[in-house]
Amino acid sequence: MSIPEKDSLITAYRCHGFAVMFGVSAREIFAELMGRRTGISKGKGGSMHMYAKQLYGGEGIVGGQVPVGAGLGLAQKYNGTGGVAWTFYGDGAASQGQIHEAYNMSKLWNLPVVFICENNLYAMGTVVNRHSANTNFYTRGDLIPGVKVDGMKLMDVREAVKFAREYALRNGPILLEMITYRYFGHSMSDPGISYRSRDEVKSVQTERDPIVLLSNLLVQSGVKTEAEILVRPITCTPFNTSSFLCKIYARKYEIARTKRWMRNWNKLKPIHIRRCLKSRHTFT
């Protein structure tokens, strides 16, 4: 299923894929990442703050988007749009107090909200059983029903979100916990192997990768043969643009680099510096 135009969605700071899904071009995303005026947020949002029609961000504060998602659900119900508010957050944010406040208000008013916890098992770099007493995040909604979903299986995710949307419209909020995995570190400073082994990562990549699982399903169902499924991993880097797709995005990246910086940056910079200096003098 695809998200209807009357639905709304908000997520954390991994918002690039959603931006593309809602029609933002690769060039606009590259421009935003480099602070250019032609970026989706005019160069002032950066990596964490991208918006589009139906997409309400990109939220840089861990868990801060969840109460806003409840507010989107309230707007949907108040305006009688027949839409649902999709609200995403990660396992690292699941213990935030504001999330449970959002749960409470959403259930109290039976708002059409689908809360989705993307559980990659390691949050920013800590395995779930070291930061959460209850690692079954789908059970944390109290009176809000929850469903545990294998986020690596496309068809499982499709059926889960289809059911969740229908439920939210009829009965109010529902919570989905998507069990997934990330192959790389949380950030550039995280090698991604200080809290797990290389063998574990490799095992997931070869046995539970969503593309591998979908390919196997297509073959087993007789939809495709193994010969028809060409598995060719592509690595897009500035030094490897051999594939047609990589060439397209490399071109968009180069175009984005030529655009002007965000408007009034030269005026904003000294104002920010003066405020910082004033605050420093206040406390010294």
Backbone bond lengths (Angstrom), bond angles and torsions (degrees), N, CA, C in turn:
res aa  C-N    CA-C-N  psi(-1)  N-CA   C-N-CA  omega(-1)  CA-C   N-CA-C  phi
1 M - - - 1.459 - - 1.519 109.73 -
2 S 1.317 117.33 153.21 1.453 122.71 174.33 1.526 108.15 -108.30
3 I 1.332 116.90 158.16 1.457 120.37 -178.83 1.531 109.27 -76.43
4 P 1.322 118.47 123.70 1.475 120.82 179.51 1.528 111.12 -62.84
5 E 1.310 116.16 158.04 1.463 121.10 -177.52 1.523 113.32 -65.08
6 K 1.326 117.86 -21.38 1.464 119.21 -179.13 1.529 112.65 -85.61
7 D 1.325 118.26 -8.83 1.464 121.31 177.53 1.524 110.43 -79.17
8 S 1.332 115.87 160.41 1.465 121.81 175.22 1.526 108.51 -128.62
9 L 1.333 116.21 158.75 1.466 120.53 -176.58 1.515 109.72 -145.19
10 I 1.314 115.12 140.95 1.465 121.07 174.44 1.516 107.78 -139.74
11 T 1.326 116.39 144.76 1.448 120.81 -177.00 1.524 109.92 -143.48
12 A 1.319 116.03 -174.60 1.463 120.80 179.64 1.524 109.09 -87.34
13 Y 1.323 117.05 -149.08 1.461 119.27 -172.42 1.524 114.02 -88.67
14 R 1.342 118.74 9.33 1.465 120.91 169.84 1.527 106.99 -99.37
15 C 1.311 115.97 68.49 1.464 120.10 -168.96 1.524 113.92 -105.41
16 H 1.321 118.17 0.58 1.458 121.08 -173.24 1.531 112.31 -63.04
17 G 1.334 116.37 -45.06 1.457 120.07 -179.97 1.517 112.50 -62.53
18 F 1.329 116.07 -40.26 1.470 119.87 177.98 1.525 110.75 -64.88
19 A 1.332 116.61 -38.48 1.465 120.03 179.18 1.524 110.44 -60.00
20 V 1.322 116.59 -43.87 1.464 120.99 177.64 1.527 110.04 -62.58
21 M 1.340 115.94 -42.63 1.460 120.93 -178.38 1.524 111.86 -61.37
22 F 1.332 116.72 -32.73 1.465 120.82 -179.18 1.526 112.83 -93.50
23 G 1.324 116.89 16.74 1.456 120.45 169.96 1.506 117.24 98.88
24 V 1.324 119.19 4.51 1.460 120.96 177.64 1.525 108.78 -75.74
25 S 1.307 117.28 134.61 1.462 120.68 -177.92 1.523 111.23 -78.02
26 A 1.317 115.95 157.41 1.462 121.16 178.04 1.524 110.48 -60.81
27 R 1.334 116.78 -36.48 1.464 120.57 -179.83 1.525 110.93 -63.86
28 E 1.325 117.65 -40.25 1.461 120.75 178.98 1.528 110.86 -65.92
29 I 1.324 116.27 -37.05 1.470 120.01 179.11 1.524 110.26 -68.78
30 F 1.329 117.69 -46.40 1.465 120.21 177.17 1.526 110.83 -59.10
31 A 1.330 116.49 -42.34 1.461 120.50 -179.96 1.522 110.67 -62.31
32 E 1.320 117.23 -40.39 1.460 120.99 178.63 1.521 111.25 -64.73
33 L 1.323 116.75 -41.87 1.459 120.97 179.38 1.528 111.68 -60.89
34 M 1.338 116.27 -28.39 1.466 120.51 -178.06 1.520 112.98 -102.38
35 G 1.355 116.73 10.43 1.459 120.05 175.34 1.513 114.79 71.80
36 R 1.317 117.47 28.24 1.467 121.22 -178.97 1.532 111.53 -90.35
37 R 1.325 115.95 153.61 1.466 121.05 -178.03 1.525 112.58 -61.59
38 T 1.315 117.14 -29.68 1.466 120.84 -177.17 1.516 112.75 -81.73
39 G 1.339 117.09 4.66 1.450 120.45 176.92 1.517 111.91 -68.91
40 I 1.315 116.86 163.85 1.464 121.35 -175.47 1.523 111.85 -63.19
41 S 1.333 117.79 -26.18 1.471 121.61 175.46 1.520 111.18 -115.14
42 K 1.324 115.32 30.44 1.474 123.07 178.24 1.524 112.44 61.33
43 G 1.323 116.48 23.71 1.456 120.70 178.11 1.507 114.72 82.94
44 K 1.328 118.87 0.17 1.465 121.96 -174.80 1.530 112.98 -102.02
45 G 1.322 117.26 -4.33 1.462 119.91 -178.85 1.510 113.24 -99.34
46 G 1.326 115.37 -36.74 1.456 119.46 -178.93 1.516 112.44 71.95
47 S 1.313 115.35 -160.75 1.460 121.57 -173.24 1.524 113.62 -62.34
48 M 1.322 117.48 -32.83 1.462 120.61 -172.09 1.524 114.62 -89.14
49 H 1.316 118.21 -12.23 1.468 119.90 -171.95 1.523 110.96 -129.54
50 M 1.305 115.19 84.99 1.461 121.43 177.39 1.516 108.99 -120.26
51 Y 1.313 115.45 137.97 1.456 120.88 -173.89 1.525 110.35 -133.06
52 A 1.309 115.11 157.99 1.461 121.93 175.95 1.517 107.13 -159.37
53 K 1.312 116.36 175.84 1.458 119.78 174.91 1.522 108.72 -59.62
54 Q 1.311 117.37 126.30 1.474 125.80 -177.51 1.536 112.61 81.01
55 L 1.333 118.71 -18.32 1.465 121.77 -179.27 1.524 109.37 -101.92
56 Y 1.332 116.39 116.12 1.461 122.32 -175.62 1.529 112.63 -102.17
57 G 1.320 115.98 28.72 1.459 120.44 175.27 1.511 111.04 111.17
58 G 1.222 113.07 161.47 1.423 145.16 38.00 1.519 115.49 38.43
59 E 1.359 115.49 93.66 1.464 121.35 175.96 1.525 107.51 -129.07
60 G 1.331 115.86 123.58 1.457 120.52 -175.31 1.517 115.16 -78.98
61 I 1.330 118.21 -19.05 1.457 121.78 -178.84 1.530 109.02 -88.45
62 V 1.313 116.69 126.59 1.463 121.20 -177.97 1.532 110.50 -58.19
63 G 1.308 116.34 117.10 1.467 121.53 179.35 1.512 114.20 81.68
64 G 1.331 118.31 -8.67 1.461 121.33 -175.26 1.516 114.10 -66.24
65 Q 1.323 116.67 -20.48 1.468 119.98 -178.30 1.527 112.61 -78.60
66 V 1.327 118.27 -18.31 1.474 120.43 -173.45 1.532 112.23 -67.98
67 P 1.343 120.34 -47.19 1.472 118.56 174.78 1.533 112.79 -60.60
68 V 1.332 116.47 -33.83 1.465 119.51 177.12 1.530 109.27 -66.04
69 G 1.333 115.94 -38.18 1.457 119.87 176.50 1.519 112.12 -61.37
70 A 1.337 116.04 -39.10 1.470 119.50 175.32 1.526 110.04 -63.42
71 G 1.332 116.28 -37.97 1.465 120.01 177.20 1.524 111.66 -64.84
72 L 1.320 116.63 -36.60 1.468 120.00 176.22 1.529 110.12 -63.83
73 G 1.342 115.41 -37.92 1.464 119.41 176.29 1.523 111.68 -64.53
74 L 1.342 115.89 -39.50 1.468 120.27 177.43 1.528 110.07 -61.89
75 A 1.338 116.68 -42.03 1.465 120.56 178.52 1.522 111.02 -63.33
76 Q 1.325 115.89 -40.02 1.469 119.52 178.89 1.532 110.50 -61.66
77 K 1.322 116.07 -44.35 1.464 119.81 -178.36 1.529 111.47 -71.22
78 Y 1.324 116.91 -42.67 1.463 121.46 -178.59 1.532 111.64 -61.67
79 N 1.328 115.30 -41.15 1.459 120.53 -177.76 1.529 113.38 -86.56
80 G 1.324 115.96 -6.47 1.456 119.85 178.65 1.519 113.70 60.06
81 T 1.318 116.57 40.92 1.462 120.56 -175.88 1.526 113.44 -77.37
82 G 1.343 115.90 -22.31 1.470 118.55 -173.59 1.507 112.37 78.49
83 G 1.338 116.05 14.72 1.457 121.27 179.96 1.514 112.32 -101.41
84 V 1.322 115.07 169.32 1.460 122.91 -178.82 1.519 109.14 -122.64
85 A 1.324 117.00 146.63 1.464 122.27 175.66 1.530 108.99 -99.60
86 W 1.315 116.77 114.36 1.465 122.34 177.70 1.517 108.01 -90.12
87 T 1.333 116.29 121.53 1.467 120.99 -173.34 1.524 109.79 -124.36
88 F 1.334 116.27 113.18 1.460 122.41 -175.09 1.527 111.45 -104.34
89 Y 1.324 114.90 145.08 1.464 121.57 171.95 1.526 107.49 -158.04
90 G 1.321 116.95 169.31 1.463 120.78 -176.55 1.513 113.28 -105.18
91 D 1.331 115.64 171.91 1.468 120.43 179.85 1.518 111.38 -63.80
92 G 1.338 117.62 -28.51 1.457 120.07 178.50 1.510 113.42 -69.04
93 A 1.327 116.83 -23.29 1.467 121.58 -179.60 1.523 112.00 -96.11
94 A 1.324 117.56 -6.86 1.466 121.61 -169.87 1.528 114.01 -62.31
95 S 1.331 117.75 -21.59 1.469 120.27 -178.54 1.523 112.99 -96.62
96 Q 1.319 117.64 6.72 1.457 121.53 178.05 1.535 110.27 -66.06
97 G 1.314 116.35 136.54 1.461 120.32 179.67 1.517 113.50 -62.07
98 Q 1.324 116.47 -36.71 1.463 119.95 -178.12 1.530 111.88 -63.91
99 I 1.336 116.94 -27.15 1.462 119.92 177.69 1.519 110.27 -67.01
100 H 1.321 116.41 -42.01 1.465 120.03 -179.49 1.528 111.68 -71.64
101 E 1.320 116.66 -30.43 1.463 119.48 172.58 1.526 110.41 -64.75
102 A 1.332 115.61 -40.43 1.468 120.08 177.99 1.526 110.61 -65.36
103 Y 1.334 116.89 -39.85 1.472 120.66 174.69 1.530 110.20 -54.93
104 N 1.334 114.62 -49.36 1.462 120.28 -174.14 1.521 112.09 -61.12
105 M 1.325 117.18 -49.22 1.457 120.39 -178.31 1.529 111.49 -67.03
106 S 1.336 115.47 -36.21 1.467 119.51 -179.97 1.519 111.19 -64.74
107 K 1.337 116.19 -40.15 1.468 119.39 179.49 1.518 111.43 -76.43
108 L 1.328 116.53 -36.78 1.460 120.19 179.62 1.525 110.91 -58.34
109 W 1.336 115.66 -39.88 1.468 120.33 -178.44 1.540 112.81 -102.82
110 N 1.342 115.97 3.36 1.471 121.48 -178.57 1.526 112.09 48.64
111 L 1.326 114.06 58.15 1.461 120.64 -178.87 1.532 110.92 -79.79
112 P 1.320 117.65 147.11 1.473 121.14 179.23 1.533 111.43 -78.22
113 V 1.325 115.62 74.72 1.467 121.70 -177.88 1.524 109.41 -121.01
114 V 1.320 116.47 134.80 1.461 121.79 171.32 1.519 107.19 -109.91
115 F 1.329 116.33 108.29 1.465 121.35 176.45 1.522 108.12 -84.72
116 I 1.330 116.76 128.95 1.455 120.80 -179.28 1.523 109.54 -124.16
117 C 1.333 115.54 114.53 1.464 121.71 177.44 1.525 108.20 -94.78
118 E 1.320 116.28 113.06 1.465 121.17 177.02 1.534 108.27 -86.72
119 N 1.300 116.04 99.03 1.458 121.66 -174.98 1.528 109.68 -94.51
120 N 1.338 115.55 101.74 1.462 119.07 178.53 1.528 112.08 -93.82
121 L 1.338 115.82 8.67 1.477 125.14 172.83 1.528 114.51 80.04
122 Y 1.338 117.89 -16.74 1.456 119.22 -175.09 1.529 114.53 -129.71
123 A 1.314 118.06 5.87 1.467 120.80 -179.11 1.535 110.15 46.36
124 M 1.325 117.31 -127.58 1.465 120.15 177.50 1.522 111.90 -83.51
125 G 1.327 117.56 -13.95 1.463 120.32 -178.87 1.511 112.51 158.71
126 T 1.349 117.12 19.26 1.461 121.81 179.86 1.520 108.28 -129.66
127 V 1.322 116.14 125.50 1.459 120.58 -179.39 1.527 109.81 -60.61
128 V 1.321 117.62 145.62 1.464 121.86 -168.76 1.528 113.93 -57.43
129 N 1.333 117.89 -37.23 1.468 118.07 -176.28 1.526 113.40 -74.41
130 R 1.326 117.19 -2.32 1.463 120.84 175.49 1.520 112.30 -97.16
131 H 1.338 117.22 -13.59 1.468 118.45 -179.58 1.526 112.77 -123.60
132 S 1.323 117.85 -5.55 1.462 119.81 -179.28 1.528 110.75 -135.19
133 A 1.341 115.78 125.99 1.457 120.15 177.44 1.534 110.70 -67.54
134 N 1.316 115.93 -37.53 1.465 121.71 177.13 1.523 107.92 -111.48
135 T 1.325 116.26 107.12 1.465 120.42 -176.71 1.528 112.36 -90.15
136 N 1.309 117.54 0.17 1.464 120.89 173.96 1.528 107.90 -89.97
137 F 1.311 115.98 82.42 1.463 120.60 -171.87 1.529 112.92 -64.47
138 Y 1.307 117.28 -23.89 1.466 119.28 -179.80 1.523 112.10 -71.90
139 T 1.339 117.70 -11.93 1.466 121.29 179.36 1.523 112.57 -95.83
140 R 1.301 118.67 0.19 1.460 121.70 -171.26 1.525 114.50 -83.69
141 G 1.300 117.11 -3.27 1.453 119.42 -176.43 1.509 114.90 -81.24
142 D 1.345 118.30 4.38 1.469 122.50 -179.08 1.531 109.37 60.19
143 L 1.312 118.60 -104.38 1.461 120.80 -179.29 1.527 112.86 -83.07
144 I 1.309 117.15 -4.47 1.467 121.01 177.27 1.528 108.44 -86.06
145 P 1.309 118.79 122.81 1.473 120.12 -179.99 1.516 111.19 -67.67
146 G 1.323 115.76 150.01 1.457 120.50 -178.79 1.509 112.02 -131.71
147 V 1.323 115.65 152.85 1.459 122.53 179.46 1.523 108.56 -132.79
148 K 1.326 115.78 133.04 1.467 120.68 176.33 1.523 108.63 -93.95
149 V 1.335 116.83 129.43 1.459 122.03 -173.15 1.530 110.04 -128.32
150 D 1.329 116.72 140.43 1.462 121.14 173.13 1.520 107.80 -78.09
151 G 1.312 116.21 101.11 1.448 121.36 -176.48 1.515 114.79 -70.48
152 M 1.325 117.03 -5.53 1.464 120.94 178.61 1.527 111.99 -91.40
153 K 1.328 116.64 -7.31 1.466 120.40 -178.71 1.518 109.59 -109.76
154 L 1.314 115.25 114.66 1.456 122.08 -173.83 1.520 112.81 -56.41
155 M 1.321 117.66 -47.74 1.452 120.68 -176.00 1.528 111.83 -68.46
156 D 1.329 117.01 -34.05 1.468 120.63 176.38 1.524 110.40 -63.38
157 V 1.330 115.89 -43.60 1.464 120.83 179.57 1.530 109.90 -64.62
158 R 1.313 116.40 -43.41 1.465 120.48 -179.22 1.524 110.96 -58.70
159 E 1.308 116.73 -48.73 1.468 120.08 -177.71 1.527 111.36 -67.76
160 A 1.330 116.28 -36.05 1.467 120.28 -179.00 1.531 111.13 -65.49
161 V 1.337 116.74 -46.09 1.467 119.03 -178.14 1.536 110.95 -71.39
162 K 1.324 116.42 -32.15 1.465 119.65 176.41 1.530 110.33 -63.05
163 F 1.340 116.01 -45.40 1.462 120.52 177.81 1.528 111.25 -65.32
164 A 1.341 116.47 -43.28 1.466 121.12 -176.60 1.521 111.28 -62.72
165 R 1.313 117.54 -40.33 1.461 119.93 -179.91 1.533 110.73 -64.63
166 E 1.309 116.52 -45.45 1.463 120.05 179.84 1.520 110.70 -63.29
167 Y 1.336 116.63 -39.02 1.470 120.80 179.68 1.528 110.66 -65.71
168 A 1.350 116.49 -46.11 1.467 120.58 -176.55 1.522 111.70 -61.38
169 L 1.317 116.87 -37.22 1.467 120.09 179.93 1.523 111.78 -68.14
170 R 1.327 116.74 -32.97 1.468 120.42 -177.59 1.519 113.08 -89.18
171 N 1.342 116.38 -38.81 1.461 119.95 -167.45 1.523 116.19 -122.55
172 G 1.312 117.98 -11.61 1.456 118.90 -177.12 1.518 112.04 109.51
173 P 1.322 118.06 -161.48 1.460 122.06 -169.34 1.524 114.32 -64.98
174 I 1.322 114.60 151.79 1.459 123.00 176.38 1.527 107.38 -144.03
175 L 1.317 115.64 151.88 1.461 121.72 -176.15 1.528 110.02 -118.76
176 L 1.339 116.13 127.83 1.459 122.21 174.73 1.519 109.23 -113.91
177 E 1.316 116.97 130.86 1.457 121.30 172.73 1.527 107.85 -106.85
178 M 1.320 115.80 113.69 1.460 121.69 -179.29 1.532 109.16 -96.48
179 I 1.320 116.46 112.30 1.462 120.46 177.92 1.521 108.52 -80.64
180 T 1.326 116.09 116.13 1.462 120.16 -177.18 1.527 109.11 -136.03
181 Y 1.316 117.02 -161.75 1.470 120.81 -176.33 1.521 108.22 -160.59
182 R 1.312 116.14 147.46 1.466 118.86 172.95 1.519 108.21 -118.56
183 Y 1.324 114.92 136.31 1.460 120.95 -175.33 1.526 112.94 -82.88
184 F 1.312 116.28 -23.83 1.462 120.31 -175.56 1.526 110.68 -113.20
185 G 1.321 115.84 176.39 1.450 120.41 179.65 1.522 111.88 -70.08
186 H 1.323 115.79 167.93 1.459 120.96 -179.21 1.521 111.72 -64.88
187 S 1.326 116.32 -34.21 1.458 121.37 -177.92 1.524 108.64 -148.34
188 M 1.324 116.12 -179.01 1.463 120.40 -179.36 1.526 112.21 -63.26
189 S 1.322 116.61 -26.49 1.462 120.22 -178.78 1.530 112.51 -86.36
190 D 1.322 116.85 -1.55 1.460 121.72 -177.64 1.530 109.76 -108.76
191 P 1.335 118.59 110.77 1.471 120.27 179.43 1.526 112.60 -68.44
192 G 1.331 116.77 -18.38 1.463 120.40 176.30 1.510 115.59 81.13
193 I 1.328 117.85 5.53 1.472 119.83 -178.91 1.528 112.26 -127.95
194 S 1.331 117.10 10.54 1.474 119.43 178.47 1.526 111.18 -82.57
195 Y 1.322 117.70 -17.16 1.467 121.85 -179.39 1.524 112.23 -122.07
196 R 1.322 116.87 8.49 1.465 122.94 176.10 1.529 107.58 -159.81
197 S 1.313 116.65 165.25 1.459 119.68 -176.07 1.524 111.80 -94.76
198 R 1.305 115.91 158.34 1.462 121.00 175.04 1.521 110.68 -62.53
199 D 1.336 115.57 -36.03 1.467 119.90 -179.36 1.531 111.09 -63.00
200 E 1.330 116.60 -37.46 1.467 119.87 179.03 1.523 110.56 -64.18
201 V 1.320 116.25 -45.65 1.455 120.39 -179.78 1.523 110.55 -62.14
202 K 1.336 115.54 -44.68 1.459 120.18 -179.88 1.523 111.36 -62.97
203 S 1.319 115.97 -38.47 1.467 120.77 -179.68 1.527 111.20 -62.60
204 V 1.335 116.20 -44.10 1.471 119.74 178.88 1.520 110.49 -65.46
205 Q 1.320 116.75 -41.46 1.461 120.61 -179.27 1.528 111.95 -61.07
206 T 1.316 117.23 -39.10 1.463 120.53 -175.50 1.520 113.54 -87.88
207 E 1.348 117.49 -24.36 1.458 119.60 -173.80 1.527 114.34 -112.26
208 R 1.345 117.98 -28.15 1.460 119.70 -173.56 1.525 113.80 -124.56
209 D 1.306 117.53 9.13 1.457 120.01 178.77 1.531 109.66 -60.66
210 P 1.331 118.91 135.34 1.471 121.28 -177.45 1.532 114.20 -55.77
211 I 1.333 117.18 -36.60 1.464 119.77 -179.69 1.525 110.40 -70.30
212 V 1.332 115.93 -39.72 1.467 119.86 177.40 1.524 110.36 -63.49
213 L 1.336 116.96 -46.03 1.461 120.79 -179.22 1.527 111.62 -63.67
214 L 1.334 116.87 -40.58 1.457 120.20 179.07 1.529 110.59 -67.06
215 S 1.316 117.16 -40.18 1.466 120.80 178.03 1.528 110.63 -61.20
216 N 1.337 116.13 -44.46 1.467 120.09 178.59 1.525 111.12 -62.58
217 L 1.323 117.03 -39.78 1.462 121.24 179.68 1.530 111.02 -64.02
218 L 1.321 116.88 -41.32 1.461 120.96 179.46 1.531 111.28 -63.47
219 V 1.326 115.97 -39.99 1.470 120.15 179.12 1.518 110.85 -69.02
220 Q 1.344 116.50 -46.35 1.465 121.06 -178.85 1.520 112.26 -64.32
221 S 1.325 116.86 -30.63 1.465 121.29 -179.46 1.525 112.53 -85.57
222 G 1.325 117.27 -5.06 1.446 120.99 179.98 1.510 114.59 78.66
223 V 1.329 116.59 11.11 1.459 120.27 179.47 1.528 110.74 -75.23
224 K 1.327 116.03 -38.47 1.458 122.64 178.32 1.522 109.65 -135.11
225 T 1.319 115.41 159.61 1.462 120.25 171.73 1.519 108.59 -101.64
226 E 1.319 115.93 163.62 1.457 119.14 179.64 1.524 111.38 -61.08
227 A 1.329 116.09 -33.47 1.469 120.11 -179.96 1.526 111.53 -67.52
228 E 1.338 115.67 -29.96 1.469 119.83 -178.45 1.518 112.54 -78.74
229 I 1.319 115.20 -20.47 1.469 119.06 -179.44 1.514 108.50 -95.30
230 L 1.308 115.88 108.22 1.455 121.42 179.96 1.509 109.11 -93.95
231 V 1.330 116.40 114.44 1.457 121.22 179.86 1.513 107.77 -98.94
232 R 1.306 114.76 106.89 1.467 120.10 -178.84 1.515 108.92 -135.04
233 P 1.332 118.26 95.30 1.464 119.45 179.86 1.523 111.32 -61.61
234 I 1.333 115.61 135.13 1.458 121.79 -178.63 1.521 109.05 -116.66
235 T 1.308 115.99 129.38 1.455 120.59 176.82 1.522 108.16 -114.39
236 C 1.312 116.33 111.53 1.464 120.96 -178.94 1.525 109.29 -92.12
237 T 1.289 117.69 113.47 1.461 123.07 174.17 1.523 107.41 -136.34
238 P 1.329 116.98 165.86 1.469 118.41 177.66 1.522 112.65 -58.62
239 F 1.349 116.96 -19.13 1.456 120.40 -177.25 1.527 112.63 -103.96
240 N 1.335 117.19 -2.31 1.458 120.29 179.91 1.521 108.93 -135.85
241 T 1.311 116.01 89.89 1.462 121.21 179.26 1.514 109.73 -121.55
242 S 1.331 115.73 41.67 1.454 120.76 -175.09 1.524 112.37 -73.07
243 S 1.325 117.53 -34.44 1.456 119.28 -177.50 1.522 110.87 -77.10
244 F 1.317 115.79 156.32 1.467 121.46 -179.74 1.518 110.47 -60.64
245 L 1.353 116.84 -42.61 1.458 120.85 -178.42 1.524 111.14 -64.01
246 C 1.322 116.12 -44.04 1.463 119.72 -179.62 1.523 111.30 -63.48
247 K 1.314 116.89 -35.51 1.459 120.26 178.66 1.521 111.27 -64.65
248 I 1.326 115.86 -39.01 1.465 120.17 179.14 1.526 110.57 -61.39
249 Y 1.344 116.55 -48.78 1.459 120.22 -176.86 1.523 111.63 -72.40
250 A 1.319 116.34 -30.82 1.463 118.54 175.89 1.530 109.89 -64.34
251 R 1.328 116.18 -38.32 1.466 120.67 178.19 1.525 111.02 -66.05
252 K 1.331 117.61 -42.30 1.459 121.44 178.94 1.528 110.59 -63.28
253 Y 1.338 115.45 -37.72 1.463 120.80 178.36 1.529 110.53 -63.08
254 E 1.330 116.48 -44.97 1.459 120.57 -179.15 1.532 111.11 -65.15
255 I 1.340 116.84 -38.57 1.467 119.90 177.35 1.523 110.37 -63.67
256 A 1.341 116.50 -43.53 1.468 120.82 -179.27 1.522 111.74 -61.06
257 R 1.328 116.46 -35.15 1.466 120.59 -178.75 1.522 112.56 -64.50
258 T 1.317 117.04 -25.37 1.468 120.31 -176.73 1.522 113.18 -82.01
259 K 1.329 118.09 -10.34 1.461 121.11 -175.63 1.525 111.61 -76.63
260 R 1.325 115.02 161.46 1.463 121.15 -176.62 1.524 111.03 -73.79
261 W 1.334 115.02 155.15 1.456 120.45 177.74 1.518 110.34 -67.77
262 M 1.325 115.93 167.74 1.459 120.82 -179.65 1.520 111.44 -55.27
263 R 1.311 116.62 149.52 1.461 122.66 -176.63 1.526 111.50 -66.06
264 N 1.353 115.66 137.51 1.472 123.00 175.02 1.522 114.02 65.27
265 W 1.326 118.13 20.65 1.468 119.01 179.91 1.530 110.99 -61.46
266 N 1.331 116.13 -41.20 1.467 118.91 -178.82 1.524 112.13 -64.55
267 K 1.348 117.05 -26.16 1.459 120.32 177.74 1.532 111.11 -82.89
268 L 1.331 114.89 -35.64 1.462 118.69 -177.53 1.523 111.98 -71.86
269 K 1.327 116.48 -35.85 1.465 120.48 -175.42 1.525 113.10 -59.24
270 P 1.337 120.11 -51.67 1.478 119.01 179.73 1.522 113.21 -64.56
271 I 1.348 117.48 -32.37 1.465 120.19 177.61 1.519 109.98 -62.41
272 H 1.336 115.78 -44.04 1.466 120.94 179.86 1.530 109.97 -63.36
273 I 1.328 116.52 -43.29 1.466 120.43 -179.26 1.519 110.56 -63.55
274 R 1.359 116.99 -42.82 1.468 120.03 -179.90 1.527 111.31 -62.33
275 R 1.331 116.36 -39.78 1.465 119.70 179.30 1.523 110.92 -65.10
276 C 1.332 116.22 -39.52 1.461 119.91 178.96 1.524 111.12 -64.32
277 L 1.348 115.85 -42.66 1.458 119.89 179.50 1.520 111.02 -65.34
278 K 1.338 117.20 -40.22 1.457 121.23 179.13 1.522 110.75 -62.29
279 S 1.347 116.27 -42.75 1.462 119.66 179.32 1.523 110.79 -65.02
280 R 1.336 116.96 -38.28 1.467 120.21 -179.41 1.512 110.11 -65.05
281 H 1.334 117.66 -42.61 1.466 120.73 -178.68 1.537 110.43 -67.30
282 T 1.328 116.75 -28.51 1.468 120.25 -178.62 1.529 110.77 -64.95
283 F 1.351 115.80 -34.41 1.464 119.55 -174.51 1.524 113.43 -102.12
284 T 1.323 117.42 7.30 1.447 119.37 178.99 1.516 110.73 -111.04
